[in-house]
Amino acid sequence: MIGILSFVGFTAMVGIISYFATRSTNEKTSDGYFLGGRSLTAGVIAGSLLLTNLSTEQIVGLNGSAYRDGLSVMAWETLAAITMVITALFLLPRYLKGGLTTVPQFLAKRFDITTKTITSALFLTGYVVVLLPVILYSGSVAISGMFDFPTLLGVSESAAITLCIWGIGIIGSIYAVFGGLKAVAVSDSINAVGLLIGGFLIPFFGLMAIGDGSAMNGLETLMAAQPERFDSTGESWQEVPFITIFTGMMLVQLFYWGTNQQIIQRALGAKNLQEGQKGLLLAAFVKILGPIILVLPGMIAYHYFDGGLSSSNLAYPELVRAVLPKYLVGFFAAVLFGAILSSFNSVLNSSVTLFGIDIYKQHINPEASERTVVKYGKIFGVFLALAAMFVAPVIENAGSIFQYLQEVNGIYSIPILTIIVVGYLTRRVPAIAAKIAIFLGSGLYILSQFVIGPGRVEAAMAAAAESAITDEVALRQIQADAYPHYLHIMAILFILNIILMLVIGKIWPKADPYTLEYTNQVEITPYKYVKQVGIGIVAIVVLIYIYFAQ
């Protein structure tokens, strides 16, 4: 009961502060509603970026992967720092120079309106079918498990999760749809502090639990018991083989941190380029510490439970329930709830932005006033949230949450990244090349990962069963050898799409070469130490990999 009361109290406090902080400043125009009037500072941007990423699909999913494979899965966090530096140095200056409020707006200027609309539709489809339901489902699993809602409410586990899904969805919709990005950003910044504190407490208490009251003893015990699990270079049969760092991993990271509307909209709302770059660099530096929150607890759980959990996705919630003092459970559940809302809010707000500006204003009602655009954007957001709430319970049958999310996202992430990269680096590649790359890239990836790949793996596993192979590592190796890793497939398709677009551009070049014009909407003087800080962050990441390599 104390945990529930502290959970309710902390959550209510954040909501009240966010309301009063934005009540007098929330603009009524579409740009102000969606982007907070381009007034976000470096600290708010960094906090928003970090908390948007620190949701339960990351906390629960990535710790589950660490429970299974150890330190090698830290690539999902540490390499993010490098791509955030790339975004700060190369992409953000171009976004702000062009006065963009959404990434597809660049595609409209570089290619044509149809390309922008197709891209917006891809984003929206991915959000409602994959990302929003995964956020709702993983968050509901965590909250329901921490408070043991099935026992508390006297319902089945599935029913408790469904109730949580609808509760989180409704509250998140109110924050995002009726508050705009500024309300989301303010609540993110408050929750970020609590989440970082709570996130560091879990591994601290976990190490104390296995170290007889001493965290340092616990770390020594953990490293001595399974030294091979502290290898930063993953094996070919693990979730993140080392070679994938140089293929699809960096592409996924660059898409997520540099082009994904859900993430980059925070930097697009910066008051100027300096604040945007400082916010990205600050977030990148803190990201290096991410494995302490998102990887180490999973490794502790593997040792604590002796690898005996029925599912790797249970590693984090079970560890929290086992080692965190009862009086802190409510506080941590509240900040975790804030992280869930942050990701849900961010995705929903970016969806509303894409629909309002790139679809409704562009194709449905070009003469609509700013207030009308906001109105119908909100209505669309409500329907999108409802659809996600209906889809979310189906995720229960998806298996590994984190890997499912990353693999399915490849349907639209790599094609979109391809046309953005080619769009910035060339001047005469035509719009038809972008359209072909989008449809061909998505189609080939779907064919590879959901038709050919599963067939190959199923045949290999059937042969292993006939040979009476039961060792888990051996089976995972057979599965890995049956078909290339999905990150390799992404890299292959990325290269093929770029070659295809360049060939088309050579044969049918764009009549008028594209030129990026400065709109004067945002001050674009760069942060004077952006290169030095960026190089320092990249060097730290490389040194971490070298130190833990075995």
VOMI-597686 format. One record per residue: x, y, z of N, C-alpha, C in turn. Coordinates in steps of 0.1 Angstrom, whole numbers, plus 5000, padded with zeros to 4 digits. Layout:
VOMI-597686
XYZXYZXYZ ...
***
This chain:
VOMI-597686
500849885000500050005000500950135000 502050125008502950245008503550264994 503850164987504350174974503450234964 502150194965501150244956500850394959 500850434972500650574975501750664970 503050614972504150694967504150704952 503750594945503650594931502650704926 501450704932500350794929500850944932 501450964943501851094947502951154938 503951074935505051134926504451154912 503651064907503051084893502251214893 501351234903500551344903501351474904 502451474912503251594913503851634899 504351534892504951564879503851624869 502651564870501551614861501151764865 501151794877500751934882501852034878 503051994880504152084876504152114861 503952004853503952014839502852104834 501652094841500552174837500752324839 501252354851501452494854502652554846 503652464843504752514835504452554821 503352484816503052504802501752584800 501052614811499752674809499752804802 500752894806500753024800501653034788 502352924784503352944773503052854761 502052764763501752674752501052744740 501752754729501252824717500052754711 499252824704498052774698498252744683 499452774677499652744663500152604662 500152554650500552414647502052404651 502852494647504252484650504552494665 503852584672503952594686503452474694 502352424689501752304696502652184694 503152164682503952044680505452064685 505952184684507352194688507652284699 506652324706506852414718507452554714 507152594701507552724697509052734695 509752624692511252634691511852704702 511552654714512052724726512752634736 513052504732513652414741515152434743 515552434755517052454758517752324758 519052324759519952214759519552104769 519352154782519052064793517751994790 516752064786515452004783515551904772 516251944761516451854750517151724754 518251734762518951614766518051524775 517351594785516551514793515451444786 514851514776513751454768514351344759 515451354753516051254745516351124753 516951144765517251034773516050964778 515051034783513950974789513050904778 512950974766512250914755512750774752 514050764753514750634749514650534761 514650584773514550504785513150464789 512550384780511250334783511350184786 510250114788510249974792510749884781 510449924769511049834758512549834758 513149944764514549944765514949884779 514349934790514749884803514449734805 513249694802512949554803513549464792 513349514780513849444768515349424768 516149534769517549524768518149454780 517649474792518149394803517849244801 516749214795516449074791517449024782 517849104772518949054763520249034770 520549124780521749114788521748994797 520548954802520348834810520848714801 520448724788520748614779522248614774 522748734770523948734763525148814770 524848884781525848954788526149094782 527349144783527749274781527649314766 527749224757527849254743526649334738 525449324744524349394740524349544743 525449584750525649724753525749814740 526049744729526149824716524949904713 523749854718522549934715522550074723 523350084733523450204741524750284737 525850224738527150294737527250354722 526850274712527050324699526050434696 524950444704524050554702524750684704 525750694713526450814716527150864703 527750774695528450814683527450874673 526350804671525350854661524750984666 524651014679524151144683525151254680 526451214681527451314677527351344662 527151244654527051264640525851354637 524751324644523551404642523851554646 524551574657524751714661525651784651 526651714645527651774636527051794622 526351704617526051704603524551724600 523651654607522251654604521451774609 521651794622520851904629521152044622 522352074619522552204612521752224599 521652114592520852114579519352114582 518952044592517552054596517052194599 517852254608517452384613517752494603 518752474594518952574583517752574574 517152454572515952454563514652484570 514752514583513452544590512552434591 513052314593512152194593511452174606 510152134606509452084618509251934618 509351874606509351724605510351684595 510851564597511851504588511351494573 510051444572509551434558509451564551 509451684558509451804551510651824543 511751774547513051784540512851704527 512251584528512051504516511151564506 510151654510509351724501510151824493 511051894501511851994494512951934485 513451824489514551754481514051674470 512851604472512351524461510951574457 509851534463508551594460507551564471 506351614470505351594480504951454482 504851384471504451234472505451154480 506751184478507851114486507651144501 507351274504507151314518505851234523 504851224516503651164521503851014523 504550954514504850804515505650784528 506650864530507450854542506650874555 505850974555504951004567504050884570 503550824559502650714561503450594566 504650574562505450464567505750484582 506150604585506350634600505150604608 503950654603502750634611502350494612 502550414601502250274601503150194611 504450234611505350164620504950204635 504550324637504250374651503050294656 501950284648500750224653500750074654 501550014645501549864644502649804653 503749884654504849824662505249904674 505650024673506250094684505350124695 504150194693503250224703502750094711 502349994704501849874711502949814719 504249814714505349754722505549834735 505549964734505750054745504650024756 503350014751502249994760502349854767 502649754759502749614764503849594774 505049644770506249624779506049704792 505549824791505249904802504249834812 503249784806502149714814502649594821 503549514814504149404820504949444833 505749554831506549594842505749644854 504849734851504049794862503149684869 502549604861501649494867502449394875 503749364870504549274878505049334891 505449464891505949524903504949534914 503749564910502649574921501849444922 502149344914501449214915499949244913 499549314903498149344900497249224899 497649114893496748994892496248954906 497148944916496748914929495949024936 496449154934495749264940494349284936 494149264922492849294917492049164915 492649044918491948924917491548884902 492448914893492148884879493348814873 493148764861494248684854495448784850 496548724847497748804844497448884831 496748824821496448884809495449004811 494448984819493549084822494149204829 495049174838495849284845496649364836 497349294827498149364817497249454808 496149404804495249474795494749604802 494349594815493949704823495049814823 496249764825497449864825497649924812 497449854801497649904788496650024786 495450004789494450104787494650224797 495050194809495350304818496550394813 497650324809498750404804498450474791 497650404783497350474770496450594772 495550584781494650704783495350824789 496150794799496950904805497950964796 498650874788499650924779499051004768 497850964763497151044753496751184758 496351194770496051324776497251414776 498351364780499651434781500051484767 500051394757500651424744499651494735 498351454734497451514725496951644729 496751664742496251794747497351884753 498551834754499551924760500551974750 500751904739501751934730503151894734 504151924726505551874729506151944741 505752074744506352144755505952074768 504652034769504251974782504951834783 505151764772505851634772507251664777 507951764771509351784774509551824788 508651904794508751954808508651824817 507651744815507451634823508551534822 509151524809510251434807511451484815 511751614816512951664823512751634838 511551644843511351614858511551464860 510951384852511051234853512451184851 513151254842514551204839515451194851 515251294860516051294872515751174881 514451154883513951044891514350904885 514250904871514550774865516050734866 516850834864518350814865518650764879 518050834889518350794903517850654906 516550624902516050494904516750394896 517150424883517850334875519150284880 519850384887521150344893520950264906 519850284912519650214925519450064923 518850024912518649884909519949804909 520849844900522149764900522849774914 522749894920523449914933522949814943 521649804945521049704955521249564950 521249544937521449414931522849364935 523849454933525249414936525449394951 524749474959524749454974524149314977 523149274970522449144973523349034971 524249034960525048924957526448944963 526749064970528049084976527949094991 526949034997526849035012526849175018 526049265011525949405016526949505011 527849455002528849544996528749544981 528449664975528349664961529649634953 530749674959532049644953532349494953 532049434965532149284966531249214956 530049274954529049214945529649214930 530249334926530749344913531949244911 532749234921533849134920533348994919 532348964927531748834926531148804912 530448904907529848884894530848864883 531848944883532948934873533748804874 533848754886534648634888533748514885 532448514887531648404884531448374869 531248484862531048464847531848574839 533148554839534048654832533748664817 533348554811533048554797531848644793 530948664803529748754800530148894801 531348934804531849074804532549104791 532349024781533049054768532149144759 532849254755532049354747531849314733 532549204728532449154715531549034714 530349044709529448934709529848824699 529448704702529648584693528648584682 528948504672528048504660526648454663 526448374674525148324677524448414687 525048514692524348604701523548714694 522748784702521848884697522648994689 523849034694524549144688526049084685 526149014674527548974670528449094668 529649084671530549204670530649254656 530549174646530649224632529549314628 528349294635527149374631527349524635 528249544644528549684648529049764636 529649694626530149764615529249754602 528149694604527149684593525849754597 524849674600523549734602523349804615 524149774625523949844638524049994637 525150044631525350184630524250254621 523650174612522550234603521350244612 521050144620519850154628519950264638 521150284644521350384653521250524647 521850534635521750664628520250704624 519550604620518150624617517450674630 517650594641516850624653517150764659 518450794660518850924666518951034656 519051014643519251124634518051154625 517151054623516051084613514751044618 514650964629513350924634512651034640 511451064635510651184640510451184655 510151064660509951044674511051104683 512251094678513451134686513951274682 514151294669514751414664513851534666 512551514668511651634670512051714682 512751654692513151724704514251824700 515151784692516251874687515751974677 514651944670514052034660513352144668 513052124680512352224688513352314696 514652304693515652384700515552534696 515852624706515752764704516752814694 517852744692518852774682519752654681 520652654671521552544668522452514680 522952614687523852584698523252504709 521952544712521252464722520952324718 520652314705520352174700521552084700 522752144696523952064696524352034710 524352124719524752104733523751994739 522552004736521551904741521851764736 522251754723522551624718523851564724 524851654725526151614731526051574745 525251644753525051614767524351474768 523351454760522651324760523551214755 524451244746525351144741526351104752 526851194760527751164771527051084781 525851114785525151034795524850894790 524650894776524250764770525350654772 526650704774527750614776527550534789 526850604799526550544812525350454811 524650454800523450374798523550224802 524550154798524650014802524549984817 524850084826524750064840523250044843 522350104836520950094839520249994830 520749974818520049894808520749764805 521949734810522549604808523049534821 523649614830524149554842523049484850 521849544852520849464860520549334854 520449324841520149194835521249084838 522549134838523649044841523649004856 523249104865523049064879521948964881 520848984874519748894875520148754871 520948744860521348604856522148534867 522948614874523748554886522848524898 521948624901521148614913520148494912 519548484900518548374898519148244892 520548244890521248134885520748094871 520348194863519848164850518648084849 517848084860516647994861515348054858 515248184853514048244850513348184838 512048174837511348114826511448194813 511648324815511848414803512848524806 513648554797514648664799513948794801 512748814796512048944797511648964812 511648864820511348874834512548924843 513648924837514948954844514849084852 514449194846514449324853513349334863 512049304860511049324870511249224882 511749104879511949014890513149054899 514149114893515249164901514849284910 514049374904513449494912512749444924 511849344922511049294932511849224943 512949164939513749084948514749174956 515349274951516349344958516049484962 515049554956514749694960513949694973 514349774982513549794995512149834992 511249774999509849794997509449944996 510050025005509650165005510050244993 510950184985511350244972510650194960 509850094962509250034950508250134944 507450204952506550304947507150414939 508250464945509050574938509550524925 510150404925510750364912509650334902 508550274906507450244897506950374891 506950484899506450614894507350664883 508650664886509550714875509650624863 509450494865509350404854508050434846 506950464853505750504847505950624839 506750724844507050844837507850814824 508750714825509450674813508550614802 507650534807506650474797505850584790 505350674799504550784793505450864783 506750884787507550964778507650914764 507950784763508050724750506750714743 505650684750504350684744503950824739 504250924748503951064744504751104732 505951074732506851114721506451064708 506150934708505750864695504350924691 503450934700502150984697502151134692 502951214699503151354695503751364681 504751284678505351294665504351244654 503551144658502451104649501451214646 501051284656500151394654500751504646 502051524648502751624640502851584625 503151454622503251414609501951414602 500851374609499551384603499051524600 499151604611498651744609499351824599 500751824598501451904589501651844576 501951714576502451644563501251584555 500151554562499051484555497851574555 497251614567496051694567496251824560 497251904564497452034558497852024543 498551924540499151904526498051854516 497251754520496451684511494951694514 494551704526493151704530492551844529 493151934536492652074537493752174536 494252204524495352294523495052434528 493852474528493452604533493152614548 493452504555493052494569493952594577 493252654587493952744596494852664606 495752734612496652674622495852604633 494752664638493952614648493252484643 492852484631492152364625493152254623 494352274619495352174618495552104632 495752194642495952134656494752054660 493552104657492252024661492251884655 492451884642492351744635493551664638 494651724641495851644646495551574659 494851644668494451594681493451474679 492551494670491551394668492251264662 493151284653493951174648494751104659 495351184668496051124679495251034688 493951074690493150994698492850864692 492550864679492250734672493550654671 494650714669495950644669496150574682 495950644693496150584706495250474709 493950484705493050374707493450254699 493850274686494350164678495450084685 496450164690497550104697497150024709 496150074716495650004728495049874725 494349864713493749734709494849644704 495849694698496949604692497849554703 498149634713499149604723499049464729 497949414733497849274739498349164730 498349184717498849084707500349064709 501049164714502549154715502949044724 502048994732502348884742502948764735 502548744723502948624715504248654706 504848764708505948804699507248754704 507448694716508748654720509548764726 510848764723511748874728511249004723 510849094733510349224730511349314722 512549314727513549414721513949374707 514249244705514649204692513549214682 512349184687511149194678511049334673 511149434683511049574679512049614669 513349584671514349624662514249564648 513849434648513849364635512649414627 511449434633510349474625510449624621 511149704629511349844625512149854612 512949754609513749754597512949764584 511649734585510749744573510749894568 510749984576510750124572511950204575 512750164585513850244589514950254579 515450144573516550154563516150224550 514950194544514550264532514450414535 513950464546513850604549515250664551 516150594558517450644560518250654547 517950564538518650564525518350684517 517050724516516650834508517050964514 517150974528517651094534519151114532 519951004533521351014531521651054516 521050984507521251024493520751164490 519651204496519051334494520051444499 520751424510521651524515522951524507 523451404503524751394497524751414482 523651424475523551444461522651554458 522751604446521851724442520951694430 521251584423520451554410519751424410 519751344421518951224421517551254422 516651204413515251254412514351184422 513151234422512151184431511751034429 511750994416511350854412512350754419 513550794420514550704426514250684441 513750794448513450774462512250684464 511250704455510050624456510350474454 511150444443511550304441512350244452 513250324458514050274469513150244481 512150324484511250304496510550174494 509850154483509050034481509849904479 510949924471511849804469512549764482 513049864490513749834502512849764512 511649824514510649764523510249624519 509949614506509449484500510549374502 511749404498512849304499513049264514 513049364523513249334537512149234542 510949264539509849184543509949044538 510349034525510548904519511648824526 512748894529513848834535513648784549 513048874558512948844572511648774576 510648774568509348714572508948604562 509748574552509348464543510648374542 511648424536512848334533513548294546 513848394554514648374567513948264576 512648284579512048194588511948054582 511848034569511847904562513147834564 514247914562515647854564515847814578 515447894587515747864601514947744606 513647744601512747624605513347494600 513847494588514447374582515747334590 516547434594517747404601517447344615 516447404622516047354635515447224634 514747194624514147054622515246954621 516246984613517446894611518146874624 518246984632518946974645518146884655 516746894654515946804662516146654659 516246634645516446494641517746434646 518746534647520046484652520146484667 519046514674518946514688519946614695 520046724689520846834694519946914704 520446924716519646994726520347104733 521647114732522447224738521947354733 521647454743521147584739522047664730 523347664733524347734725524447674711 524447544711524547474698523347514689 522147504695520947544688520947684683 521447774691521547914687522547934676 523647864676524647864666524047814652 523247704653522647654641521647754635 520847814644519947914640520648034633 521748074639522448194634523148154620 523548034618524147994606523147974595 521947954598520947914588520648034579 520748154584520348274576521148394582 521548494573522248604578521548684589 522248744598521648834608520848944602 519748984608518949084602519649224601 520649244610521449374608522249364596 522749244592523549234579522649254567 521449204568520449224557520149374555 520049444567519749584566520949654558 522149624562523349684555523349654540 523049524537523049484523522049564515 520849574520519749654513520049804513 520649854523521049994523522050024512 523049944510523949964499523349944485 522449844484521749814471520849934468 520149984478519250104475520050224471 521150254478522050364474522550354460 523050234456523550214443522450234432 521250184436520050194427519750344425 519650414436519350554435520350634427 521650604429522650674421522650644406 522350514403522250474389521050554382 519950554389518750624384519150774382 519850834392520250974391521150994380 521950904376522950914365522150914352 521150824351520450804338519450914336 518650944347517551044346517851154357 518851234355519151334366518051434367 517951484379516951594383517351724375 516351784368516551894360517252014367 516652044379517152154387517852104399 519152124400519852064412519352124425 519252034435518752074448519752164456 519252274462520152354470519452384483 520152354494519552384508519652534511 518452594512518452734515518152764530 518852874535518652914548517352994550 516452944558515153014560515153124570 516253134578516353244588515353224600 514753104601513853084612514553054625 515753004624516452964636517953014635 518453064646519953104646520752974645 521652964634522352844632523852854634 524252944643525652954647525952834656 526952744652527152624659527852644673 527652544681528352544694529852534692 530652624697532052644693532952524697 532452444706533252324710532652194705 531752204696531052084692531951974686 532952004679533851904673534751844684 535251924692536151874703535351784712 534251824717533451734726532951614718 532551624706532151504698533251404697 534451454694535651354693535951294706 535851364717536051314730535051204733 533751214730532751114732533050994724 533351004712533650894703534850814709 535950884713537150824719536750744731 535850794740535550724752534850584748 533950594738533250474734534250364729 535150404721536150314715536950254727 537350334736538150284747537450184756 536150204758535350114765535249974758 535149984745535149854738536449784739 537549854738538849794738539049734752 538649804763538849764776538149624779 536949614774536149494777536249384767 537049414756537149304746537949184751 537449064747538148944752538548854739 
***
